[in-house]
Amino acid sequence: MTINKKNELTNDFVIRFANTNGTGSASANHMFAKAIMRMGIPVSAKNIFPSNIQGSPTWYEVRVNEQGFLSSRGGPADVLVAMNSQSFARDLGDLKAGGTLLYDNSRQQDLTSIPENTTALGIPIAEICLKEYHDPRLRQLFKNVIYVGALAALLDIEFEVLKILVSDQFKGKEKLITPNIFALELGYQYAHTHFDCPLATRVERRDLIKEQILVDGNTGCALGAVYAGVTVVGWYPITPSTSVIEKFASYCQRLRIDPATGKKNYAIVQAEDELAAIGIAIGAGWNGARSFTATSGPGVSLMSEFLGLSYFAEIPVVLMNIQRAGPSTGMPTRTQQSDIIACAYASHGDTKHVLLFPKCPTECFELTAIAFDLADRLQTAVILMSDLDLGMNDHLCEPFQWDDERQYDLGKVLNEAELDAIEQYGRYQDIDKDGICPRTLAGTHPNKGAFFTRGTSRNRNAVYTERSEDYVDNMQRLARKYRTAAALVPEAQIRQQHQVADISLIFFGTSAQVIDEVTAIFAEQNLTVDSMRIRAFPFGAEVPKFIEQRNNCFVIEQNRDGQMRSLLINELNLSPHSLTAILNYDGLPLTARSVVRMISDARTVAPIRQGGQR
């Protein structure tokens, strides 16, 4: 078949895979994305999957862009691999006019709604599998590998790269290598025999990756916890945070086994619910262990009571919140940044928690380690605010690095000699006037340093009291500690290339993925952009300074209510007119084109609240 090769797209396209959940397609699609990366071309992958176990439609989108614009592009795809008969008609709507459709034509498909000028390439994949494999499960699995082989021919992916990937993936399981390579060859040879390869949409080897890696954020969090010295985890499974604990456990099994005794130097306790999980972690933190738990929005709701205990009793703990779409059960397998307010003020009464906002897997690793230092130094809960897109999708990022000379910051923990030098120890004595009081650990001294840890009001010596003046004194000190925290957390990153920019952006977390592309699009319109990426709460002094120097800033976030905007206004006592909300909350990763459209609209009309982006 001769293929229309007009509108050539080299190293700049989007391919969308439409599959059925539970068929093993994600593994094959991931191999496809890694093959392009191995050819030195920037790539990103987004897995859009349902919350059921199997049977429903699932999508996997890969963006290839040698300029490094790797957020979801949005809109129709250039290439569609349509392997799900149930969603076939709907999936055709996700293909742009003039694009390429690859599908299984083992049985007839309705192509009446195919976009104009589409190149439709049918491969009898099911028939090939029926002929080559007797095991029904193998037929299903190798269907996915066959279309990856066909794509290698169509898109000019080096076949040797795929063979190396298969060998790497099944290292230690050598008997699986040959069958997978054979399946790749089936698709590759069929495409070469029946179609004019390659397509106009193709890849061409570059040297743009350097040392970068393709990895998900939950892996970064897990490794960050290992390097930060974590020994105790309280856990209750919930999507999309579960793989944080699973990966932490897998690393501990290799790195935390005493070589002399063979015993584990760590404990992972699966609890009966989220409240118990964080209770385990807080208990370990009280006793001097570095500990954490991981959850998502519904779990944060249940953990709020114990987060208040950590704040008021001043016990270090780290919570990793891999956010998903809420409220209630919401959309369990869709992404959002919608727990900002809930986490900043979690628990009843006057509480404020430290939040960290990673933008990529590398920062998941780095900020996780920082979180444990901050928790120990501030003697409080620190919450890492990741999300499903960052946590479960693979992102191109810098390699994780660790300085072996780095020392853990354990904060003000008194040893036996220091206690001996004190006439009378008071747990809540603010000696340095920074709101942080020296603490002791159980068993440090035979006679000194003991105190009763409580979640009720107490005086400076940890003695229970309901005297108003003692309560006020304690709450004022906690507020002082909060101000100390603002000087300790990572500073906001400001990019200002213009004296007076046309557009000023404020963003955080995974919204950072779109900023370079947004800036480039506005540059084509002769509009200048400066920006500030918030990395932590409480806000440092640089945050209000950035805002006060500008007439209006656009706050980009992925929730309905503009929660970061509200937090900025509330905490910094800003005029609401100084910040305009740019919002997306459809559960899909943010796109540059939607941000540009909403900002353009907002510059000409009143501030908007926008829900969808496509």
N, C-alpha and C positions, 0 to 999 in steps of 0.2 A: 504494500500500500504506500503510495506517495503522500508525504505529509506536507501541508502548507507551512512554509518556513518564513513567512512574512512576520514583521514585528518581533525580531529576535530579542530574546531576553537572556543575557548571559550573566550568571551570578547575581541575579536580581529578580526573584519571583517567590510566589507563595504556592505551596502544594498542600492540599487538604485530603486527608484519608478519611473515608467514611466506612466504618466497620461496625461489627456487633460486639457489645461488651462481653467479655469472658472467653474470647476466641484466641487469645494470645497475640493479637495484632499489635499491641503497644510495643512489645519487644522487637518485632520486625520493623516497625516504624522508627523506633529509637535507633536501630542499626542503620537505617537509611540516613537519619540526621547525622550520626557520627561519621558515616562515610564521607559526607560532604565536608565536615569539619576536618577530617584527615587529609582532605585535598587542599587544606589551607584557606578555606573560605568561611567567613563568619556565618553562623547559623543559630537559630533558636527553635525550640520545640514547645508546643502547648498541647497538652492532653486534656480534652474536654470530655469527661466521662460521666455517666449517670450514677446515681447513688444505690442502684440495685446491684446484685452480684453479677448477673449475666442476662443476656437476651435483649437488652435495649440498645438503641443506636449510640455509638460513641464516635468522637471525631478527634483527629490528631493533626495539628497544623504545623507545618515547618516553613519558616521564613528564611530565605537565603538572600543575603545582602552584603556585598563586599565593602560597602561604606560603613558597615557596622550598625545600621539601624535595625534593631532586632526585636523591638516590641511587636505585638500583633499589628499587622497592617490594617486589618478590618476590610470589609467589603468582600467581593467575590475573589476566588482563587484563580491562579493562572493554570494550574493543573489540578484535576480532581480524580482521585482514585476511589471509585464508587463500588464498594464490595458488599453493601447491605441492600438486599432487594426490598426490604420493608421501607427504607427511607430513601429509595433511589430517586423518586420524583422530587422530593424535597431537596435532596442533595444537589440535583441539577441546578437549582436556583442559586447555589453557592459557587457556581462556575461563571467566570466572566465571558462575554462574547469574544470569540476568537481564541478561546483557551483550548485546552486539551483534556479530553475525558478518557480515562483508562478504566475498563470495567470487565466483569466476567460475563461473557456471552454464551456460557454453557447452556443457559436457557434465555429465551427471548426477553428483552427489556424494552419498555416503552420509551422511545427517544423523541416523541413528538414535542416535548417541552424543552428540548436541548437548545441552549443559547445559539444565537446566530454565528455562523462561520466557525463553529466548534469542530475540532478534529476529534472524532470518536474512534477509539482504538479498542476493539473487543478481543479478549484473549479467553479461550475456553479453559479457564483455570481449574474449575471443578472437574471437568472431563479429564484433564491431565492428571490430577490427583487420583481420580478413580482408577486410572490406568496404572499409575506408578506405585500406589500405596494401598495395602489391604486393611490397615488399622484406621478406623474412622477418625480417631483422635489425631493421628499423623496427617490424614488428609486435611483436617481443619487447620492444623498448625502450619503445614507447608504451603497452603494456599497463600498465606501472608508472605512467606519467603520467596515464592515464585514471582509475585508482583514486584517485590523489591529487585529481583534479578532483571525483570523486564524494564523497570525504571532505570537501572544502570545502563542498559543499552540506549534507551530513549533519551536520557539526560546526559549521556557521555560520562558517567561515573566510572572511574577506573576499577575494573573487576578485581584486580589484585588487592585493592583496598578492602573490598568486601570479604575476600578470603582471609585476610589478616584479622579483620574484625571477628569473624566467626571463630577463628583459632583462639583469639584472646578471650572471647565470651565463654567458650567451652573448655578452657584450660583445666585440666584435671578430669574432664569428661570427654576424652578423645574420641570415643565411639560415636559422639553426636556431631563431630566436625564434618566428616565426609557426607552424611545425609543432608546437612544444611547447605553445603557447597553444591551438592548435586541439585537441590531445589533451586538455588540461585541460578545455576546453569540452565535449568529447564526454562525459566522465564527469560533469561538473557538471550538464549539461542532462538526462542520463539519470536521475540521482538526483532532480532536481527534478520531473521528469515522472512518475516511477513510485513515489516514496516521499513520505511526509509529513515534509518537512524543516523544521527541523533535528531531530536526536535530542534525547533528554533529556540525553545526554552531549554537551556542546558547549563551545565557547570563547566568551568575551565580552571585548571589548577592555578592556585595563587600561593603566596607565602605571607598570609595576613594574620595567622593565628598565633605565631610565635610560641610562647610558653603557656598560653591560656588553656583552661580545662573546661569540660562540659559536665556540669554536676548540678544537683538539686540543693535547695536551701536546707532541707531537713538533715541532709548529710553534713552540711556545714555546722549546723547547731550541735549535732551529735559529736562530731570531732572536737568542736570548741569546748564542749563539756568535758570530754576526756582530757584534753590538754589543760583545762582549768583546774583539774584535780578533783572532779566530782567522784564521790564514792557511794552515794545513796540516791535512789530515785523512787519516788512514789508515783504510781501510774494507774490511770484508768483509760482504756483505749477510746479514742474518738477521732474520726476523720476531720481534718487532714493531718493530725499531729502524730498519729500512731507510729509512723516510720521513724520519727526522731528517737523514740525509745528502742525500737527494733535495731536501728543502726548503732545506737549507743551500746546496746547489749552485744552486738556482733564485734564491735571494736574492743570492748572490755574482755571478751572471751579470748582475744589474741594478746591484749596489752596489759590486762589487770589480773593475771594469774601469778601467784607467788611461785617463782621457779624452784624454790627449795621444798615447799610443801605441796604444791599443786592446788592450794586453796584459792578461792576467789577473794580479791581485795576490793570487792564492791558488792552492793546489794540492790537489787531491783525488786520492788514489792508491788505486785498488782493488787490494788485495793478493790473494795466493793463498790465504790463510787468516787466521784471527783473530790468531794469534801474530804474523804478519808485519804485520798492520794496526796493532796497538798498538806494535810495534817501530818502524814508520815515525813514529808520533806521538811516541814517546819520543825518537827521534833528532832530530826537529824541535825538541822542547822543550829538549834539551841545547844546541842551537845558538841558542836565544833566541826561537824562534817560539812563538806560542800555538797549541797543537795539541790535537786530541782524536780519539777514535774512539767509535763507538757499537755496542752489541751487546746480547745477551740472555744468559740463563743458560749455555747451552752454550759461548758465546764466552768468558764469564768464566772457565770452567774451563780453556779453552785459553790464555787470556791470563795466567793466574796466574804463570807463570814470569817474564814481563816486568814484571808488577806488583811482584814481589819486587825486580827490578833497579831500578825507579823508586824504590822505598822505600830500598834499601840504597846505591845510587849517588847518590841524592837529586837526581832529575831531575823537573821539573814536567811533568805530563800530566793531562788530564781524560778520564775514561771515563764515558760515559752508558750505564747499564744499564737497558734497558726490560724489566722482568722479565716472565716468562711461567711457565706451569706446568711444573715438572720433576718428577723428575730425568730425565737423559738427554734424549731428544727430547720426552718428556712430552706435553703438549697445547700445540702451538706457537701456537695462536690463542686461548688462554685466559689469564686474568690471575691473578697471585699476587704475594705479597711473600715469596718463598722463597729469596732470595739474600743475606739479611742476614749470616749467619755467613760464608758463602763470600767475600763482599766485604770484611767487616771484617778478616778474617785471611787474605786471599788470599796465596798462595805458601807455600812451606815455610819452616821456621825461625820465629823470632819477628818477625812483621810485624803492624802495625796501620795501617789505612788510614782516611782521612777520608771519611765518607759524608754526603750531603745528601739530605733526604727532602721533595720538593715535594708539595703537596697538590692543586694545580690548574695549569692552563696558565700563569697569571700567575706563579706561583712557579717553574715550569719556566724561564721567561724570566729571572726575577730570580736564582734560585739557580745557574743556569748561568753567569751573569756573575760571581757571587760565587765559584763553583768555580775559575775561572781566576785570580782574585786570590789565593785560598787556595793553589792549586797553586804559583804563583810565589813567594808569600811563604814557604810552608813547604817548597818544593823537594821536592815529592812528588806521588804520584798522588792525585787527588780523584775520588771516584765519585759521580755523581748517580744516585740510586735511584728511578727512575720505574717504571711498570708498563704493561702493555698497555691496561688500562682508561683510564688517564690519557693514555697516549701516542697511542692510535689513535681514541679516542672524543671527540666534541665535548662541551665543558663550558661552561656559562655562567660567566663570570669577569670580573674587572676588566680594563680595557684595559692593555696593556703600556706602561710609561712608562720613559723614560731621561733622566737629567740630562746635558745636553751639557757641563756643567762637570766631570763626573766624570773623575777621573784613574785610570788603571790602576795597581794596586799590584803592581809588579814585584819587590818584595822586595829582598834584599841582593845587588845586582849591581854589582860594582866597575867603574868606568870607568878610562880610561888615567891620569888625574890621580891618582885614588885609589890606583892601583897604584904610581905613582911615589912616593907618600908612605909606602909600606910597605917596610921593609927586606927582609923575606922573606915571601912569600905562602904560606900554608898552607891548602889547600882545606877542610880539616875542623877549623879552629881556631874554637872556640866563644867568640868574643870577648865577646858580650853575655850569655853564660850562659843563653840561652833555647833552646839546642839547634839553632839555625839558624846556619849558617856562611855568610860571604860567598862568593859564587861569581863566576866570570868567564865571559865568552863568548869563543869562538874568534875570534882576530884583534883582540882589544881592545888588546893591547900588544905591541910587537915583541920584547920581551925578558922580560917578567914575566907571571905569571898562568897560565902553561901548566901543566897537570897531566894525568895519565893517569886517565881515568874507567874504573873497573873494578867488577865485581860481586863481587870477592874482597876479603878482609879487607885493611885498610890502616891506616896511622897517620894522625896529624893533618895530615901533609904529603902525603897521597895516595900514599905509598910502600908497595908491597906488603909485608905482614908476616903471619906466623902466630903472633906473640908473643901469649900469652893476655891479658896486661895491656892491649895495644893494642886487641884485639878487644872486651874488656869495656868499656874506656873508650868506644869507639865505640857500642856497644849501649846503654850508659847515657845517652849524649848523645841518641841517637834516642828513647829513652823520655822524656827531658826535653823534646824537641821535641813529642812527643805530648801532654804536659801543657800546653805552650804552645798547641797547637792547640785544646784544650778551651776556652780563653779567647777564641779568635778566631772559632770557628764560630758560626752563628746560634743564639741561645738558644732553649730550649723555650718555648712559649707556654702560659701557665697561666691558666685561667679559673676563678676561685674566687669564688662569690657567697654562700657560706655559711660560717659559723664552723666547723661540723662537718657535712659533707655525708653523706647516706645512702649515696651511691655515688661512688666515685672512679675515673675512667677515664684510662688512658694509651693513646695511639694515635699513628699517624704515617702520612704519605703519604695515599693515597686513602681510608683508613679515616675520614679527617676528614669525608668526604661524608655520613656517617650520623649524626654526633654531635648536631647540632641536633635532628634528628627523634627520636633516642633520648632526649635530654633532655626534649623535649616529651611523649613518651609516659610517661616516668617521672613527670613533673609532674602528669599526669592521675591518677596513682596516689598523689599526695601524697608523692613521693620526691624529694629534692634531689640534684643531681649537680654535682660539680666535675671538672675535667679538665686534663690536660697533653698538649700535642701536641709530640712530639719532632721536631725539625727537623734534627738533626745528630748524628753520632758522630765524635769522642769526646763524652761527655756533659759538659755544663757543671755547675757547682756547684748550680744550681737544681733539677736532676733528682733527686739523692738527697735534697735537702731536702724536695721535694714528697712523696716516698715515705715518708720517715721520720716525717712529720707525720700519717700515716694508718695505720690498722691493716691495711688490705688494699686493694690497687688491682687493678682489672681491666685487663689488657693486651690490647688488641684488635689482632689481626693476621691476615693472610691466608696462613697456612701451617700445616702439620700439627704441627710440633714446637715451636711457641712460641719462635721464634728471637730475637725482640726481648726477650722475657722472660729467656731464657737469657743474652743479652748484658748485660742490666741486672744480673742476679744475679752474673755472672762479673766484670764490670768494677767494680761498686760494692760487691762483697762483701756482698750482701744475703741475708737469710734467704729461702729459696724460699717460705716460708709468707706472705711479705708481698705476693706477686704471684700473681694467679689468671689463667690463660690463657683468653681468649675467642677461639676459632679458627674460621676458615672456610677451606677449601681445595678447594672444588669447581670452581674455575676461573671462576666467575661473579662479577660485582661484588657487593660486600658489601651486605646489606640491613639497615635499621634493625630490622625486626621480628625477624630472626634474632639480632641482638645483644641485644635486650631479652629474648628468650626464654632465651638462654644465660646472661645475667647473672642473670635471675630464678631459673633452675635452680641456678646456682652459689651463690646466697645461701642456699639451703635445703639443699643437699647438698654433698658433697665437690667440690673443683675438677674440672671436666670437660674433656674434649677432644672437640670436636664437629666433624664433618666437613661435613655438608650444611647447607643453610640454608632450603630451600624448604618 
